[in-house]
Amino acid sequence: MTVHRGTSRRYALNRLERDAPELYQQVVQKKMTAHAAMVQAGFRPPTFTVRADSAEQVAETLKRRLPPEMVAELAAKLA
């Protein structure tokens, strides 16, 4: 028997149905994606894409998507 885990839709739906039925219902009703429900439930970390062709674009994306304290921590690590 194959166990489906990680990022598969089947795993997400099974996990949501079992552990977050209210979010599962929203996915079934097409009010949100399985991935968004998994993130909201805390079963997956949030992710985002950053264009890497310009340092300015990277910085703008990170400032827009990350909390200020994480941006400050990242700046310190990059210095």
Backbone torsions as a table, in degrees:
resi	resn	phi	psi	omega
1	MET	NA	130.9	179.7
2	THR	-89.6	131.2	176.1
3	VAL	-95.4	122.8	178.8
4	HIS	-92.9	123.3	-178.9
5	ARG	-137.0	-176.5	172.4
6	GLY	73.7	-121.2	-172.2
7	THR	-100.7	6.1	-179.0
8	SER	-69.6	144.5	179.2
9	ARG	-63.0	-39.7	-179.8
10	ARG	-60.1	-45.6	178.1
11	TYR	-61.5	-44.9	-179.1
12	ALA	-59.3	-46.4	-179.2
13	LEU	-64.4	-43.0	177.9
14	ASN	-62.0	-44.6	-178.6
15	ARG	-65.3	-43.4	179.3
16	LEU	-64.7	-43.8	-179.9
17	GLU	-60.4	-39.7	-178.1
18	ARG	-76.2	-46.2	-168.4
19	ASP	-109.7	-12.8	179.5
20	ALA	-148.4	67.3	-173.6
21	PRO	-60.0	-29.6	179.5
22	GLU	-68.0	-38.1	176.1
23	LEU	-72.5	-36.1	175.8
24	TYR	-56.7	-44.2	-180.0
25	GLN	-62.7	-37.8	178.1
26	GLN	-65.2	-36.5	177.6
27	VAL	-67.6	-46.1	179.9
28	VAL	-60.1	-36.9	179.8
29	GLN	-83.3	4.8	178.2
30	LYS	61.8	30.6	176.2
31	LYS	-87.5	-18.0	175.7
32	MET	-156.8	162.4	179.1
33	THR	-82.1	161.6	177.0
34	ALA	-61.7	-40.1	179.2
35	HIS	-62.8	-46.8	179.6
36	ALA	-60.4	-39.1	178.5
37	ALA	-66.5	-39.8	178.4
38	MET	-64.0	-39.9	177.7
39	VAL	-65.8	-47.2	-179.4
40	GLN	-60.6	-36.9	179.9
41	ALA	-75.4	-12.1	-178.4
42	GLY	85.2	13.7	-179.4
43	PHE	-87.3	-18.3	175.8
44	ARG	-135.0	147.6	175.4
45	PRO	-77.3	150.8	175.9
46	PRO	-67.3	147.1	177.9
47	THR	-134.3	161.4	173.3
48	PHE	-156.5	163.1	-178.2
49	THR	-101.7	140.1	178.5
50	VAL	-123.7	125.0	173.6
51	ARG	-69.6	134.2	-174.6
52	ALA	-107.8	20.6	-178.0
53	ASP	-93.9	-1.9	-179.0
54	SER	-155.4	128.1	178.7
55	ALA	-60.1	-35.3	179.5
56	GLU	-63.9	-42.7	178.9
57	GLN	-66.6	-38.7	177.1
58	VAL	-60.5	-48.7	-178.8
59	ALA	-61.1	-44.4	-179.5
60	GLU	-62.7	-42.6	179.1
61	THR	-63.4	-45.3	-179.0
62	LEU	-64.4	-40.8	178.4
63	LYS	-65.1	-34.5	-179.2
64	ARG	-75.6	-34.6	-171.4
65	ARG	-98.8	-20.2	-175.5
66	LEU	-108.4	151.8	174.6
67	PRO	-66.5	150.1	-176.4
68	PRO	-53.7	-38.7	-179.0
69	GLU	-66.3	-31.9	177.7
70	MET	-73.8	-36.2	176.2
71	VAL	-62.4	-43.3	179.1
72	ALA	-63.6	-42.6	178.6
73	GLU	-63.1	-42.5	178.7
74	LEU	-63.7	-43.2	179.0
75	ALA	-60.1	-41.1	178.7
76	ALA	-64.5	-39.7	-179.9
77	LYS	-69.4	-30.8	-179.5
78	LEU	-83.0	-16.9	-177.2
79	ALA	-73.6	NA	NA
